[in-house]
Amino acid sequence: MKFATKLKQMIKSYSFWTTLAGSLALVASAIGKAFSIKIEEKIITDIVMAIAGVLVAVGVVTMPSDKSKTEKEAENTKESQLIEKEAENVLDETLKNEEDSSQSALK
């Protein structure tokens, strides 16, 4: 993927802008410390969320969905693994019951 294309995708990313805004707020805080000005963490958080909210409202970025594709895929994989394990357990129990039945029939 070309850098320009990747950059365009990054610019439309909510996490990119919140990270950038947070970084800029922390740089401002560090500069403020050099001049004996203290900026509270709550203010930095409010600034970051305000910038992100404006960008979402303007349509520059979109809010992330509840779950990413990878999270959904991971959930599906886990569900599949659980279903397979349960099926194996049922099969093992069925085979065990059949063995017990055949042994008791032979007695």
C-alpha positions as CSV (number, residue, x, y, z in Angstrom):
1,M,0.0,0.0,0.0
2,K,1.4,3.4,-0.9
3,F,2.2,5.8,1.9
4,A,-0.2,8.5,0.5
5,T,-3.1,6.0,0.6
6,K,-2.1,4.8,4.1
7,L,-1.9,8.4,5.2
8,K,-5.4,9.2,3.9
9,Q,-6.8,6.2,5.8
10,M,-5.0,7.3,8.9
11,I,-6.4,10.8,8.7
12,K,-9.9,9.4,8.6
13,S,-9.2,7.3,11.7
14,Y,-10.8,8.3,15.0
15,S,-7.9,6.8,17.0
16,F,-5.3,8.7,14.9
17,W,-6.9,12.1,15.8
18,T,-7.4,11.2,19.5
19,T,-3.8,10.1,19.7
20,L,-2.5,13.2,18.0
21,A,-4.7,15.5,20.1
22,G,-3.5,13.7,23.3
23,S,0.1,14.0,22.2
24,L,-0.2,17.7,21.5
25,A,-1.9,18.3,24.8
26,L,0.9,16.4,26.6
27,V,3.5,18.4,24.7
28,A,1.7,21.6,25.8
29,S,1.7,20.3,29.3
30,A,5.4,19.6,29.2
31,I,6.1,23.1,27.9
32,G,3.8,24.5,30.6
33,K,5.9,22.7,33.2
34,A,9.0,24.4,31.9
35,F,7.3,27.7,32.6
36,S,5.8,26.6,35.9
37,I,2.3,26.3,34.5
38,K,0.5,23.1,35.6
39,I,-2.3,21.6,33.4
40,E,-4.5,19.1,35.0
41,E,-5.1,15.7,33.4
42,K,-8.9,16.2,33.3
43,I,-8.3,19.3,31.2
44,I,-6.2,17.3,28.7
45,T,-8.8,14.6,28.5
46,D,-11.5,17.2,27.9
47,I,-9.4,18.8,25.1
48,V,-8.8,15.5,23.4
49,M,-12.5,14.5,23.5
50,A,-13.6,17.9,22.3
51,I,-11.3,17.8,19.3
52,A,-12.4,14.3,18.5
53,G,-16.0,15.3,18.8
54,V,-15.6,18.2,16.5
55,L,-13.8,16.1,13.9
56,V,-16.7,13.5,14.1
57,A,-19.3,16.2,13.9
58,V,-17.7,17.8,10.8
59,G,-17.4,14.3,9.2
60,V,-13.6,14.2,9.0
61,V,-13.6,10.9,10.9
62,T,-16.1,8.3,11.8
63,M,-16.6,6.9,15.3
64,P,-15.3,3.3,15.5
65,S,-18.0,0.6,15.6
66,D,-18.6,-1.4,18.7
67,K,-16.3,-4.1,17.6
68,S,-13.6,-4.3,15.1
69,K,-13.5,-7.0,12.4
70,T,-10.7,-8.8,14.2
71,E,-12.6,-8.8,17.5
72,K,-15.6,-10.3,15.7
73,E,-13.5,-12.9,13.9
74,A,-11.8,-13.8,17.3
75,E,-15.3,-14.2,18.9
76,N,-16.4,-16.4,16.0
77,T,-13.3,-18.5,16.3
78,K,-13.8,-18.9,20.0
79,E,-17.4,-19.8,19.5
80,S,-16.5,-22.4,16.9
81,Q,-13.8,-23.8,19.2
82,L,-16.4,-24.1,22.1
83,I,-18.9,-25.8,19.8
84,E,-16.3,-28.2,18.6
85,K,-15.2,-29.0,22.2
86,E,-18.8,-29.5,23.2
87,A,-19.4,-31.8,20.2
88,E,-16.3,-33.8,21.1
89,N,-17.5,-34.1,24.7
90,V,-21.0,-35.3,23.6
91,L,-19.4,-37.8,21.3
92,D,-17.0,-39.1,23.9
93,E,-19.9,-39.5,26.4
94,T,-22.1,-41.2,23.8
95,L,-19.3,-43.7,23.0
96,K,-18.7,-44.3,26.7
97,N,-22.4,-44.9,27.3
98,E,-22.5,-47.4,24.3
99,E,-19.4,-49.2,25.7
100,D,-21.0,-49.4,29.1
101,S,-24.3,-50.7,27.6
102,S,-22.5,-53.3,25.5
103,Q,-20.5,-54.5,28.5
104,S,-23.5,-54.8,30.7
105,A,-25.4,-56.7,27.9
106,L,-22.5,-59.2,27.7
107,K,-22.7,-59.9,31.5
